[in-house]
Amino acid sequence: MVSCSLCNMKIAELFLEKLKGTIVKKVGSKKQYPICFACQKKYDSKDELLAALK
Ligand SMILES: [Zn+2]
């Protein structure tokens, strides 16, 4: 089950098995961060989104 890295909302479950959102990667890291559509909309740019990740 995929959960949003920011709000922990289960992405696939809430959107009927469809992944609505995005996957972001930090520069120099192989780790992937799934981000739900709602959190994606909260940030204007991918850079701001990445900055919000711990
Ligand atoms: Zn989220």
mmCIF file of the protein (N, C-alpha, C, O) and its ligand, coordinates in Angstrom:
data_MODEL
# 
_entry.id   MODEL 
# 
loop_
_entity.id 
_entity.type 
_entity.pdbx_number_of_molecules 
1 polymer     1 
2 non-polymer 1 
# 
_entity_poly.entity_id                      1 
_entity_poly.type                           'polypeptide(L)' 
_entity_poly.nstd_linkage                   no 
_entity_poly.nstd_monomer                   no 
_entity_poly.pdbx_seq_one_letter_code       MVSCSLCNMKIAELFLEKLKGTIVKKVGSKKQYPICFACQKKYDSKDELLAALK 
_entity_poly.pdbx_seq_one_letter_code_can   MVSCSLCNMKIAELFLEKLKGTIVKKVGSKKQYPICFACQKKYDSKDELLAALK 
_entity_poly.pdbx_strand_id                 A 
# 
loop_
_entity_poly_seq.entity_id 
_entity_poly_seq.num 
_entity_poly_seq.mon_id 
_entity_poly_seq.hetero 
1 1  MET n 
1 2  VAL n 
1 3  SER n 
1 4  CYS n 
1 5  SER n 
1 6  LEU n 
1 7  CYS n 
1 8  ASN n 
1 9  MET n 
1 10 LYS n 
1 11 ILE n 
1 12 ALA n 
1 13 GLU n 
1 14 LEU n 
1 15 PHE n 
1 16 LEU n 
1 17 GLU n 
1 18 LYS n 
1 19 LEU n 
1 20 LYS n 
1 21 GLY n 
1 22 THR n 
1 23 ILE n 
1 24 VAL n 
1 25 LYS n 
1 26 LYS n 
1 27 VAL n 
1 28 GLY n 
1 29 SER n 
1 30 LYS n 
1 31 LYS n 
1 32 GLN n 
1 33 TYR n 
1 34 PRO n 
1 35 ILE n 
1 36 CYS n 
1 37 PHE n 
1 38 ALA n 
1 39 CYS n 
1 40 GLN n 
1 41 LYS n 
1 42 LYS n 
1 43 TYR n 
1 44 ASP n 
1 45 SER n 
1 46 LYS n 
1 47 ASP n 
1 48 GLU n 
1 49 LEU n 
1 50 LEU n 
1 51 ALA n 
1 52 ALA n 
1 53 LEU n 
1 54 LYS n 
# 
loop_
_struct_asym.id 
_struct_asym.entity_id 
A 1 
B 2 
# 
loop_
_chem_comp.id 
_chem_comp.type 
_chem_comp.mon_nstd_flag 
ALA 'L-peptide linking' y 
ASN 'L-peptide linking' y 
ASP 'L-peptide linking' y 
CYS 'L-peptide linking' y 
GLN 'L-peptide linking' y 
GLU 'L-peptide linking' y 
GLY 'peptide linking'   y 
ILE 'L-peptide linking' y 
LEU 'L-peptide linking' y 
LYS 'L-peptide linking' y 
MET 'L-peptide linking' y 
PHE 'L-peptide linking' y 
PRO 'L-peptide linking' y 
SER 'L-peptide linking' y 
THR 'L-peptide linking' y 
TYR 'L-peptide linking' y 
VAL 'L-peptide linking' y 
ZN  non-polymer         . 
# 
_pdbx_entity_nonpoly.entity_id   2 
_pdbx_entity_nonpoly.name        ? 
_pdbx_entity_nonpoly.comp_id     ZN 
# 
_pdbx_nonpoly_scheme.asym_id         B 
_pdbx_nonpoly_scheme.entity_id       2 
_pdbx_nonpoly_scheme.mon_id          ZN 
_pdbx_nonpoly_scheme.ndb_seq_num     1 
_pdbx_nonpoly_scheme.pdb_seq_num     101 
_pdbx_nonpoly_scheme.auth_seq_num    101 
_pdbx_nonpoly_scheme.pdb_mon_id      ZN 
_pdbx_nonpoly_scheme.auth_mon_id     ZN 
_pdbx_nonpoly_scheme.pdb_strand_id   A 
_pdbx_nonpoly_scheme.pdb_ins_code    . 
# 
loop_
_atom_site.group_PDB 
_atom_site.id 
_atom_site.type_symbol 
_atom_site.label_atom_id 
_atom_site.label_alt_id 
_atom_site.label_comp_id 
_atom_site.label_asym_id 
_atom_site.label_entity_id 
_atom_site.label_seq_id 
_atom_site.pdbx_PDB_ins_code 
_atom_site.Cartn_x 
_atom_site.Cartn_y 
_atom_site.Cartn_z 
_atom_site.occupancy 
_atom_site.B_iso_or_equiv 
_atom_site.pdbx_formal_charge 
_atom_site.auth_seq_id 
_atom_site.auth_comp_id 
_atom_site.auth_asym_id 
_atom_site.auth_atom_id 
_atom_site.pdbx_PDB_model_num 
ATOM   1   N  N  . MET A 1 1  ? 0.846   -1.212 0.000  1.00 0.00 ? 1   MET A N  1 
ATOM   2   C  CA . MET A 1 1  ? 0.000   0.000  0.000  1.00 0.00 ? 1   MET A CA 1 
ATOM   3   C  C  . MET A 1 1  ? 0.870   1.246  0.000  1.00 0.00 ? 1   MET A C  1 
ATOM   4   O  O  . MET A 1 1  ? 1.794   1.379  0.802  1.00 0.00 ? 1   MET A O  1 
ATOM   5   N  N  . VAL A 1 2  ? 0.567   2.129  -0.885 1.00 0.00 ? 2   VAL A N  1 
ATOM   6   C  CA . VAL A 1 2  ? 1.353   3.352  -0.998 1.00 0.00 ? 2   VAL A CA 1 
ATOM   7   C  C  . VAL A 1 2  ? 0.735   4.449  -0.136 1.00 0.00 ? 2   VAL A C  1 
ATOM   8   O  O  . VAL A 1 2  ? -0.455  4.742  -0.253 1.00 0.00 ? 2   VAL A O  1 
ATOM   9   N  N  . SER A 1 3  ? 1.539   5.048  0.719  1.00 0.00 ? 3   SER A N  1 
ATOM   10  C  CA . SER A 1 3  ? 1.070   6.163  1.535  1.00 0.00 ? 3   SER A CA 1 
ATOM   11  C  C  . SER A 1 3  ? 1.826   7.429  1.166  1.00 0.00 ? 3   SER A C  1 
ATOM   12  O  O  . SER A 1 3  ? 3.000   7.395  0.797  1.00 0.00 ? 3   SER A O  1 
ATOM   13  N  N  . CYS A 1 4  ? 1.130   8.527  1.273  1.00 0.00 ? 4   CYS A N  1 
ATOM   14  C  CA . CYS A 1 4  ? 1.750   9.811  0.988  1.00 0.00 ? 4   CYS A CA 1 
ATOM   15  C  C  . CYS A 1 4  ? 2.867   10.089 1.994  1.00 0.00 ? 4   CYS A C  1 
ATOM   16  O  O  . CYS A 1 4  ? 2.697   9.862  3.192  1.00 0.00 ? 4   CYS A O  1 
ATOM   17  N  N  . SER A 1 5  ? 3.981   10.569 1.516  1.00 0.00 ? 5   SER A N  1 
ATOM   18  C  CA . SER A 1 5  ? 5.115   10.846 2.394  1.00 0.00 ? 5   SER A CA 1 
ATOM   19  C  C  . SER A 1 5  ? 4.888   12.049 3.291  1.00 0.00 ? 5   SER A C  1 
ATOM   20  O  O  . SER A 1 5  ? 5.594   12.221 4.285  1.00 0.00 ? 5   SER A O  1 
ATOM   21  N  N  . LEU A 1 6  ? 3.922   12.877 2.959  1.00 0.00 ? 6   LEU A N  1 
ATOM   22  C  CA . LEU A 1 6  ? 3.678   14.086 3.744  1.00 0.00 ? 6   LEU A CA 1 
ATOM   23  C  C  . LEU A 1 6  ? 2.533   13.915 4.730  1.00 0.00 ? 6   LEU A C  1 
ATOM   24  O  O  . LEU A 1 6  ? 2.672   14.296 5.892  1.00 0.00 ? 6   LEU A O  1 
ATOM   25  N  N  . CYS A 1 7  ? 1.424   13.362 4.312  1.00 0.00 ? 7   CYS A N  1 
ATOM   26  C  CA . CYS A 1 7  ? 0.259   13.283 5.196  1.00 0.00 ? 7   CYS A CA 1 
ATOM   27  C  C  . CYS A 1 7  ? -0.091  11.849 5.580  1.00 0.00 ? 7   CYS A C  1 
ATOM   28  O  O  . CYS A 1 7  ? -1.009  11.626 6.369  1.00 0.00 ? 7   CYS A O  1 
ATOM   29  N  N  . ASN A 1 8  ? 0.629   10.879 5.031  1.00 0.00 ? 8   ASN A N  1 
ATOM   30  C  CA . ASN A 1 8  ? 0.410   9.463  5.331  1.00 0.00 ? 8   ASN A CA 1 
ATOM   31  C  C  . ASN A 1 8  ? -0.934  8.933  4.860  1.00 0.00 ? 8   ASN A C  1 
ATOM   32  O  O  . ASN A 1 8  ? -1.341  7.840  5.252  1.00 0.00 ? 8   ASN A O  1 
ATOM   33  N  N  . MET A 1 9  ? -1.603  9.669  4.053  1.00 0.00 ? 9   MET A N  1 
ATOM   34  C  CA . MET A 1 9  ? -2.847  9.178  3.488  1.00 0.00 ? 9   MET A CA 1 
ATOM   35  C  C  . MET A 1 9  ? -2.527  8.048  2.520  1.00 0.00 ? 9   MET A C  1 
ATOM   36  O  O  . MET A 1 9  ? -1.597  8.130  1.717  1.00 0.00 ? 9   MET A O  1 
ATOM   37  N  N  . LYS A 1 10 ? -3.313  7.008  2.619  1.00 0.00 ? 10  LYS A N  1 
ATOM   38  C  CA . LYS A 1 10 ? -3.094  5.887  1.718  1.00 0.00 ? 10  LYS A CA 1 
ATOM   39  C  C  . LYS A 1 10 ? -3.612  6.242  0.328  1.00 0.00 ? 10  LYS A C  1 
ATOM   40  O  O  . LYS A 1 10 ? -4.817  6.362  0.107  1.00 0.00 ? 10  LYS A O  1 
ATOM   41  N  N  . ILE A 1 11 ? -2.705  6.401  -0.569 1.00 0.00 ? 11  ILE A N  1 
ATOM   42  C  CA . ILE A 1 11 ? -3.051  6.934  -1.879 1.00 0.00 ? 11  ILE A CA 1 
ATOM   43  C  C  . ILE A 1 11 ? -3.910  5.961  -2.694 1.00 0.00 ? 11  ILE A C  1 
ATOM   44  O  O  . ILE A 1 11 ? -4.986  6.330  -3.166 1.00 0.00 ? 11  ILE A O  1 
ATOM   45  N  N  . ALA A 1 12 ? -3.452  4.761  -2.854 1.00 0.00 ? 12  ALA A N  1 
ATOM   46  C  CA . ALA A 1 12 ? -4.161  3.811  -3.711 1.00 0.00 ? 12  ALA A CA 1 
ATOM   47  C  C  . ALA A 1 12 ? -5.543  3.476  -3.164 1.00 0.00 ? 12  ALA A C  1 
ATOM   48  O  O  . ALA A 1 12 ? -6.507  3.359  -3.922 1.00 0.00 ? 12  ALA A O  1 
ATOM   49  N  N  . GLU A 1 13 ? -5.635  3.321  -1.843 1.00 0.00 ? 13  GLU A N  1 
ATOM   50  C  CA . GLU A 1 13 ? -6.888  2.947  -1.229 1.00 0.00 ? 13  GLU A CA 1 
ATOM   51  C  C  . GLU A 1 13 ? -7.958  4.016  -1.445 1.00 0.00 ? 13  GLU A C  1 
ATOM   52  O  O  . GLU A 1 13 ? -9.096  3.713  -1.803 1.00 0.00 ? 13  GLU A O  1 
ATOM   53  N  N  . LEU A 1 14 ? -7.574  5.250  -1.224 1.00 0.00 ? 14  LEU A N  1 
ATOM   54  C  CA . LEU A 1 14 ? -8.543  6.331  -1.306 1.00 0.00 ? 14  LEU A CA 1 
ATOM   55  C  C  . LEU A 1 14 ? -8.971  6.639  -2.737 1.00 0.00 ? 14  LEU A C  1 
ATOM   56  O  O  . LEU A 1 14 ? -10.030 7.220  -2.974 1.00 0.00 ? 14  LEU A O  1 
ATOM   57  N  N  . PHE A 1 15 ? -8.157  6.254  -3.649 1.00 0.00 ? 15  PHE A N  1 
ATOM   58  C  CA . PHE A 1 15 ? -8.485  6.586  -5.024 1.00 0.00 ? 15  PHE A CA 1 
ATOM   59  C  C  . PHE A 1 15 ? -8.749  5.343  -5.856 1.00 0.00 ? 15  PHE A C  1 
ATOM   60  O  O  . PHE A 1 15 ? -8.380  5.263  -7.028 1.00 0.00 ? 15  PHE A O  1 
ATOM   61  N  N  . LEU A 1 16 ? -9.396  4.375  -5.220 1.00 0.00 ? 16  LEU A N  1 
ATOM   62  C  CA . LEU A 1 16 ? -9.871  3.189  -5.933 1.00 0.00 ? 16  LEU A CA 1 
ATOM   63  C  C  . LEU A 1 16 ? -8.786  2.511  -6.759 1.00 0.00 ? 16  LEU A C  1 
ATOM   64  O  O  . LEU A 1 16 ? -8.933  2.263  -7.956 1.00 0.00 ? 16  LEU A O  1 
ATOM   65  N  N  . GLU A 1 17 ? -7.693  2.225  -6.064 1.00 0.00 ? 17  GLU A N  1 
ATOM   66  C  CA . GLU A 1 17 ? -6.601  1.473  -6.696 1.00 0.00 ? 17  GLU A CA 1 
ATOM   67  C  C  . GLU A 1 17 ? -5.854  2.265  -7.760 1.00 0.00 ? 17  GLU A C  1 
ATOM   68  O  O  . GLU A 1 17 ? -4.899  1.771  -8.359 1.00 0.00 ? 17  GLU A O  1 
ATOM   69  N  N  . LYS A 1 18 ? -6.289  3.476  -7.986 1.00 0.00 ? 18  LYS A N  1 
ATOM   70  C  CA . LYS A 1 18 ? -5.573  4.297  -8.960 1.00 0.00 ? 18  LYS A CA 1 
ATOM   71  C  C  . LYS A 1 18 ? -4.643  5.224  -8.214 1.00 0.00 ? 18  LYS A C  1 
ATOM   72  O  O  . LYS A 1 18 ? -5.061  5.933  -7.298 1.00 0.00 ? 18  LYS A O  1 
ATOM   73  N  N  . LEU A 1 19 ? -3.421  5.220  -8.594 1.00 0.00 ? 19  LEU A N  1 
ATOM   74  C  CA . LEU A 1 19 ? -2.466  6.105  -7.946 1.00 0.00 ? 19  LEU A CA 1 
ATOM   75  C  C  . LEU A 1 19 ? -2.637  7.514  -8.488 1.00 0.00 ? 19  LEU A C  1 
ATOM   76  O  O  . LEU A 1 19 ? -2.266  7.824  -9.620 1.00 0.00 ? 19  LEU A O  1 
ATOM   77  N  N  . LYS A 1 20 ? -3.215  8.358  -7.634 1.00 0.00 ? 20  LYS A N  1 
ATOM   78  C  CA . LYS A 1 20 ? -3.340  9.766  -8.020 1.00 0.00 ? 20  LYS A CA 1 
ATOM   79  C  C  . LYS A 1 20 ? -2.354  10.543 -7.195 1.00 0.00 ? 20  LYS A C  1 
ATOM   80  O  O  . LYS A 1 20 ? -2.481  10.636 -5.974 1.00 0.00 ? 20  LYS A O  1 
ATOM   81  N  N  . GLY A 1 21 ? -1.417  11.075 -7.832 1.00 0.00 ? 21  GLY A N  1 
ATOM   82  C  CA . GLY A 1 21 ? -0.377  11.779 -7.117 1.00 0.00 ? 21  GLY A CA 1 
ATOM   83  C  C  . GLY A 1 21 ? 0.888   11.692 -7.921 1.00 0.00 ? 21  GLY A C  1 
ATOM   84  O  O  . GLY A 1 21 ? 0.864   11.540 -9.142 1.00 0.00 ? 21  GLY A O  1 
ATOM   85  N  N  . THR A 1 22 ? 1.988   11.790 -7.222 1.00 0.00 ? 22  THR A N  1 
ATOM   86  C  CA . THR A 1 22 ? 3.253   11.792 -7.935 1.00 0.00 ? 22  THR A CA 1 
ATOM   87  C  C  . THR A 1 22 ? 4.317   11.123 -7.087 1.00 0.00 ? 22  THR A C  1 
ATOM   88  O  O  . THR A 1 22 ? 4.144   10.940 -5.882 1.00 0.00 ? 22  THR A O  1 
ATOM   89  N  N  . ILE A 1 23 ? 5.388   10.770 -7.709 1.00 0.00 ? 23  ILE A N  1 
ATOM   90  C  CA . ILE A 1 23 ? 6.530   10.222 -6.991 1.00 0.00 ? 23  ILE A CA 1 
ATOM   91  C  C  . ILE A 1 23 ? 7.687   11.202 -7.157 1.00 0.00 ? 23  ILE A C  1 
ATOM   92  O  O  . ILE A 1 23 ? 8.070   11.535 -8.278 1.00 0.00 ? 23  ILE A O  1 
ATOM   93  N  N  . VAL A 1 24 ? 8.233   11.656 -6.050 1.00 0.00 ? 24  VAL A N  1 
ATOM   94  C  CA . VAL A 1 24 ? 9.373   12.565 -6.157 1.00 0.00 ? 24  VAL A CA 1 
ATOM   95  C  C  . VAL A 1 24 ? 10.613  11.904 -5.588 1.00 0.00 ? 24  VAL A C  1 
ATOM   96  O  O  . VAL A 1 24 ? 10.536  11.033 -4.721 1.00 0.00 ? 24  VAL A O  1 
ATOM   97  N  N  . LYS A 1 25 ? 11.730  12.328 -6.083 1.00 0.00 ? 25  LYS A N  1 
ATOM   98  C  CA . LYS A 1 25 ? 13.021  11.816 -5.615 1.00 0.00 ? 25  LYS A CA 1 
ATOM   99  C  C  . LYS A 1 25 ? 13.885  12.991 -5.216 1.00 0.00 ? 25  LYS A C  1 
ATOM   100 O  O  . LYS A 1 25 ? 13.882  14.035 -5.870 1.00 0.00 ? 25  LYS A O  1 
ATOM   101 N  N  . LYS A 1 26 ? 14.621  12.811 -4.141 1.00 0.00 ? 26  LYS A N  1 
ATOM   102 C  CA . LYS A 1 26 ? 15.577  13.843 -3.775 1.00 0.00 ? 26  LYS A CA 1 
ATOM   103 C  C  . LYS A 1 26 ? 16.810  13.682 -4.638 1.00 0.00 ? 26  LYS A C  1 
ATOM   104 O  O  . LYS A 1 26 ? 17.185  12.573 -5.019 1.00 0.00 ? 26  LYS A O  1 
ATOM   105 N  N  . VAL A 1 27 ? 17.428  14.797 -4.936 1.00 0.00 ? 27  VAL A N  1 
ATOM   106 C  CA . VAL A 1 27 ? 18.648  14.769 -5.742 1.00 0.00 ? 27  VAL A CA 1 
ATOM   107 C  C  . VAL A 1 27 ? 19.721  13.988 -4.984 1.00 0.00 ? 27  VAL A C  1 
ATOM   108 O  O  . VAL A 1 27 ? 19.982  14.246 -3.809 1.00 0.00 ? 27  VAL A O  1 
ATOM   109 N  N  . GLY A 1 28 ? 20.317  13.058 -5.659 1.00 0.00 ? 28  GLY A N  1 
ATOM   110 C  CA . GLY A 1 28 ? 21.384  12.283 -5.040 1.00 0.00 ? 28  GLY A CA 1 
ATOM   111 C  C  . GLY A 1 28 ? 20.892  11.147 -4.168 1.00 0.00 ? 28  GLY A C  1 
ATOM   112 O  O  . GLY A 1 28 ? 21.691  10.479 -3.511 1.00 0.00 ? 28  GLY A O  1 
ATOM   113 N  N  . SER A 1 29 ? 19.584  10.919 -4.151 1.00 0.00 ? 29  SER A N  1 
ATOM   114 C  CA . SER A 1 29 ? 19.033  9.837  -3.350 1.00 0.00 ? 29  SER A CA 1 
ATOM   115 C  C  . SER A 1 29 ? 18.223  8.903  -4.230 1.00 0.00 ? 29  SER A C  1 
ATOM   116 O  O  . SER A 1 29 ? 17.578  9.328  -5.189 1.00 0.00 ? 29  SER A O  1 
ATOM   117 N  N  . LYS A 1 30 ? 18.267  7.641  -3.892 1.00 0.00 ? 30  LYS A N  1 
ATOM   118 C  CA . LYS A 1 30 ? 17.479  6.681  -4.665 1.00 0.00 ? 30  LYS A CA 1 
ATOM   119 C  C  . LYS A 1 30 ? 16.108  6.480  -4.048 1.00 0.00 ? 30  LYS A C  1 
ATOM   120 O  O  . LYS A 1 30 ? 15.237  5.846  -4.642 1.00 0.00 ? 30  LYS A O  1 
ATOM   121 N  N  . LYS A 1 31 ? 15.924  7.016  -2.867 1.00 0.00 ? 31  LYS A N  1 
ATOM   122 C  CA . LYS A 1 31 ? 14.642  6.835  -2.199 1.00 0.00 ? 31  LYS A CA 1 
ATOM   123 C  C  . LYS A 1 31 ? 13.544  7.609  -2.921 1.00 0.00 ? 31  LYS A C  1 
ATOM   124 O  O  . LYS A 1 31 ? 13.737  8.749  -3.346 1.00 0.00 ? 31  LYS A O  1 
ATOM   125 N  N  . GLN A 1 32 ? 12.391  6.961  -3.047 1.00 0.00 ? 32  GLN A N  1 
ATOM   126 C  CA . GLN A 1 32 ? 11.269  7.609  -3.717 1.00 0.00 ? 32  GLN A CA 1 
ATOM   127 C  C  . GLN A 1 32 ? 10.208  7.985  -2.692 1.00 0.00 ? 32  GLN A C  1 
ATOM   128 O  O  . GLN A 1 32 ? 9.945   7.249  -1.740 1.00 0.00 ? 32  GLN A O  1 
ATOM   129 N  N  . TYR A 1 33 ? 9.614   9.136  -2.911 1.00 0.00 ? 33  TYR A N  1 
ATOM   130 C  CA . TYR A 1 33 ? 8.584   9.614  -2.008 1.00 0.00 ? 33  TYR A CA 1 
ATOM   131 C  C  . TYR A 1 33 ? 7.266   9.774  -2.747 1.00 0.00 ? 33  TYR A C  1 
ATOM   132 O  O  . TYR A 1 33 ? 7.125   10.670 -3.579 1.00 0.00 ? 33  TYR A O  1 
ATOM   133 N  N  . PRO A 1 34 ? 6.319   8.930  -2.456 1.00 0.00 ? 34  PRO A N  1 
ATOM   134 C  CA . PRO A 1 34 ? 5.007   9.112  -3.076 1.00 0.00 ? 34  PRO A CA 1 
ATOM   135 C  C  . PRO A 1 34 ? 4.293   10.300 -2.432 1.00 0.00 ? 34  PRO A C  1 
ATOM   136 O  O  . PRO A 1 34 ? 4.291   10.445 -1.210 1.00 0.00 ? 34  PRO A O  1 
ATOM   137 N  N  . ILE A 1 35 ? 3.703   11.126 -3.244 1.00 0.00 ? 35  ILE A N  1 
ATOM   138 C  CA . ILE A 1 35 ? 2.993   12.304 -2.748 1.00 0.00 ? 35  ILE A CA 1 
ATOM   139 C  C  . ILE A 1 35 ? 1.571   12.272 -3.311 1.00 0.00 ? 35  ILE A C  1 
ATOM   140 O  O  . ILE A 1 35 ? 1.374   12.099 -4.513 1.00 0.00 ? 35  ILE A O  1 
ATOM   141 N  N  . CYS A 1 36 ? 0.593   12.440 -2.435 1.00 0.00 ? 36  CYS A N  1 
ATOM   142 C  CA . CYS A 1 36 ? -0.791  12.399 -2.895 1.00 0.00 ? 36  CYS A CA 1 
ATOM   143 C  C  . CYS A 1 36 ? -1.145  13.690 -3.641 1.00 0.00 ? 36  CYS A C  1 
ATOM   144 O  O  . CYS A 1 36 ? -0.439  14.697 -3.577 1.00 0.00 ? 36  CYS A O  1 
ATOM   145 N  N  . PHE A 1 37 ? -2.249  13.607 -4.334 1.00 0.00 ? 37  PHE A N  1 
ATOM   146 C  CA . PHE A 1 37 ? -2.683  14.740 -5.144 1.00 0.00 ? 37  PHE A CA 1 
ATOM   147 C  C  . PHE A 1 37 ? -2.920  15.996 -4.301 1.00 0.00 ? 37  PHE A C  1 
ATOM   148 O  O  . PHE A 1 37 ? -2.571  17.102 -4.712 1.00 0.00 ? 37  PHE A O  1 
ATOM   149 N  N  . ALA A 1 38 ? -3.514  15.814 -3.123 1.00 0.00 ? 38  ALA A N  1 
ATOM   150 C  CA . ALA A 1 38 ? -3.820  16.956 -2.258 1.00 0.00 ? 38  ALA A CA 1 
ATOM   151 C  C  . ALA A 1 38 ? -2.549  17.669 -1.812 1.00 0.00 ? 38  ALA A C  1 
ATOM   152 O  O  . ALA A 1 38 ? -2.480  18.898 -1.840 1.00 0.00 ? 38  ALA A O  1 
ATOM   153 N  N  . CYS A 1 39 ? -1.544  16.899 -1.399 1.00 0.00 ? 39  CYS A N  1 
ATOM   154 C  CA . CYS A 1 39 ? -0.287  17.513 -0.972 1.00 0.00 ? 39  CYS A CA 1 
ATOM   155 C  C  . CYS A 1 39 ? 0.447   18.133 -2.158 1.00 0.00 ? 39  CYS A C  1 
ATOM   156 O  O  . CYS A 1 39 ? 1.100   19.169 -2.032 1.00 0.00 ? 39  CYS A O  1 
ATOM   157 N  N  . GLN A 1 40 ? 0.328   17.492 -3.286 1.00 0.00 ? 40  GLN A N  1 
ATOM   158 C  CA . GLN A 1 40 ? 0.952   18.011 -4.494 1.00 0.00 ? 40  GLN A CA 1 
ATOM   159 C  C  . GLN A 1 40 ? 0.428   19.411 -4.799 1.00 0.00 ? 40  GLN A C  1 
ATOM   160 O  O  . GLN A 1 40 ? 1.170   20.290 -5.237 1.00 0.00 ? 40  GLN A O  1 
ATOM   161 N  N  . LYS A 1 41 ? -0.859  19.595 -4.558 1.00 0.00 ? 41  LYS A N  1 
ATOM   162 C  CA . LYS A 1 41 ? -1.484  20.888 -4.854 1.00 0.00 ? 41  LYS A CA 1 
ATOM   163 C  C  . LYS A 1 41 ? -1.123  21.964 -3.844 1.00 0.00 ? 41  LYS A C  1 
ATOM   164 O  O  . LYS A 1 41 ? -1.230  23.158 -4.125 1.00 0.00 ? 41  LYS A O  1 
ATOM   165 N  N  . LYS A 1 42 ? -0.686  21.520 -2.642 1.00 0.00 ? 42  LYS A N  1 
ATOM   166 C  CA . LYS A 1 42 ? -0.356  22.489 -1.599 1.00 0.00 ? 42  LYS A CA 1 
ATOM   167 C  C  . LYS A 1 42 ? 0.935   23.241 -1.902 1.00 0.00 ? 42  LYS A C  1 
ATOM   168 O  O  . LYS A 1 42 ? 1.166   24.339 -1.394 1.00 0.00 ? 42  LYS A O  1 
ATOM   169 N  N  . TYR A 1 43 ? 1.765   22.634 -2.733 1.00 0.00 ? 43  TYR A N  1 
ATOM   170 C  CA . TYR A 1 43 ? 3.055   23.251 -3.028 1.00 0.00 ? 43  TYR A CA 1 
ATOM   171 C  C  . TYR A 1 43 ? 3.123   23.646 -4.498 1.00 0.00 ? 43  TYR A C  1 
ATOM   172 O  O  . TYR A 1 43 ? 2.698   22.907 -5.387 1.00 0.00 ? 43  TYR A O  1 
ATOM   173 N  N  . ASP A 1 44 ? 3.660   24.806 -4.717 1.00 0.00 ? 44  ASP A N  1 
ATOM   174 C  CA . ASP A 1 44 ? 3.695   25.333 -6.077 1.00 0.00 ? 44  ASP A CA 1 
ATOM   175 C  C  . ASP A 1 44 ? 4.713   24.624 -6.950 1.00 0.00 ? 44  ASP A C  1 
ATOM   176 O  O  . ASP A 1 44 ? 4.508   24.458 -8.152 1.00 0.00 ? 44  ASP A O  1 
ATOM   177 N  N  . SER A 1 45 ? 5.796   24.213 -6.346 1.00 0.00 ? 45  SER A N  1 
ATOM   178 C  CA . SER A 1 45 ? 6.844   23.614 -7.152 1.00 0.00 ? 45  SER A CA 1 
ATOM   179 C  C  . SER A 1 45 ? 7.357   22.347 -6.497 1.00 0.00 ? 45  SER A C  1 
ATOM   180 O  O  . SER A 1 45 ? 7.147   22.109 -5.308 1.00 0.00 ? 45  SER A O  1 
ATOM   181 N  N  . LYS A 1 46 ? 8.022   21.556 -7.282 1.00 0.00 ? 46  LYS A N  1 
ATOM   182 C  CA . LYS A 1 46 ? 8.599   20.321 -6.785 1.00 0.00 ? 46  LYS A CA 1 
ATOM   183 C  C  . LYS A 1 46 ? 9.673   20.614 -5.738 1.00 0.00 ? 46  LYS A C  1 
ATOM   184 O  O  . LYS A 1 46 ? 9.866   19.838 -4.802 1.00 0.00 ? 46  LYS A O  1 
ATOM   185 N  N  . ASP A 1 47 ? 10.368  21.738 -5.905 1.00 0.00 ? 47  ASP A N  1 
ATOM   186 C  CA . ASP A 1 47 ? 11.403  22.100 -4.940 1.00 0.00 ? 47  ASP A CA 1 
ATOM   187 C  C  . ASP A 1 47 ? 10.819  22.352 -3.566 1.00 0.00 ? 47  ASP A C  1 
ATOM   188 O  O  . ASP A 1 47 ? 11.386  21.938 -2.554 1.00 0.00 ? 47  ASP A O  1 
ATOM   189 N  N  . GLU A 1 48 ? 9.676   23.038 -3.532 1.00 0.00 ? 48  GLU A N  1 
ATOM   190 C  CA . GLU A 1 48 ? 9.027   23.312 -2.243 1.00 0.00 ? 48  GLU A CA 1 
ATOM   191 C  C  . GLU A 1 48 ? 8.535   22.021 -1.618 1.00 0.00 ? 48  GLU A C  1 
ATOM   192 O  O  . GLU A 1 48 ? 8.607   21.838 -0.403 1.00 0.00 ? 48  GLU A O  1 
ATOM   193 N  N  . LEU A 1 49 ? 8.041   21.136 -2.450 1.00 0.00 ? 49  LEU A N  1 
ATOM   194 C  CA . LEU A 1 49 ? 7.566   19.855 -1.985 1.00 0.00 ? 49  LEU A CA 1 
ATOM   195 C  C  . LEU A 1 49 ? 8.712   19.053 -1.358 1.00 0.00 ? 49  LEU A C  1 
ATOM   196 O  O  . LEU A 1 49 ? 8.566   18.466 -0.286 1.00 0.00 ? 49  LEU A O  1 
ATOM   197 N  N  . LEU A 1 50 ? 9.831   19.044 -2.038 1.00 0.00 ? 50  LEU A N  1 
ATOM   198 C  CA . LEU A 1 50 ? 10.997  18.322 -1.526 1.00 0.00 ? 50  LEU A CA 1 
ATOM   199 C  C  . LEU A 1 50 ? 11.488  18.920 -0.212 1.00 0.00 ? 50  LEU A C  1 
ATOM   200 O  O  . LEU A 1 50 ? 11.934  18.203 0.684  1.00 0.00 ? 50  LEU A O  1 
ATOM   201 N  N  . ALA A 1 51 ? 11.399  20.238 -0.111 1.00 0.00 ? 51  ALA A N  1 
ATOM   202 C  CA . ALA A 1 51 ? 11.854  20.921 1.101  1.00 0.00 ? 51  ALA A CA 1 
ATOM   203 C  C  . ALA A 1 51 ? 10.970  20.550 2.287  1.00 0.00 ? 51  ALA A C  1 
ATOM   204 O  O  . ALA A 1 51 ? 11.422  20.577 3.432  1.00 0.00 ? 51  ALA A O  1 
ATOM   205 N  N  . ALA A 1 52 ? 9.720   20.204 2.021  1.00 0.00 ? 52  ALA A N  1 
ATOM   206 C  CA . ALA A 1 52 ? 8.794   19.859 3.083  1.00 0.00 ? 52  ALA A CA 1 
ATOM   207 C  C  . ALA A 1 52 ? 9.002   18.435 3.586  1.00 0.00 ? 52  ALA A C  1 
ATOM   208 O  O  . ALA A 1 52 ? 8.545   18.075 4.670  1.00 0.00 ? 52  ALA A O  1 
ATOM   209 N  N  . LEU A 1 53 ? 9.678   17.652 2.808  1.00 0.00 ? 53  LEU A N  1 
ATOM   210 C  CA . LEU A 1 53 ? 9.962   16.281 3.203  1.00 0.00 ? 53  LEU A CA 1 
ATOM   211 C  C  . LEU A 1 53 ? 11.094  16.247 4.222  1.00 0.00 ? 53  LEU A C  1 
ATOM   212 O  O  . LEU A 1 53 ? 12.017  17.060 4.174  1.00 0.00 ? 53  LEU A O  1 
ATOM   213 N  N  . LYS A 1 54 ? 11.006  15.297 5.140  1.00 0.00 ? 54  LYS A N  1 
ATOM   214 C  CA . LYS A 1 54 ? 12.085  15.210 6.122  1.00 0.00 ? 54  LYS A CA 1 
ATOM   215 C  C  . LYS A 1 54 ? 13.229  14.379 5.575  1.00 0.00 ? 54  LYS A C  1 
ATOM   216 O  O  . LYS A 1 54 ? 14.236  14.190 6.258  1.00 0.00 ? 54  LYS A O  1 
HETATM 217 ZN ZN . ZN  B 2 .  ? -0.552  13.796 1.142  1.00 0.00 2 101 ZN  A ZN 1 
# 
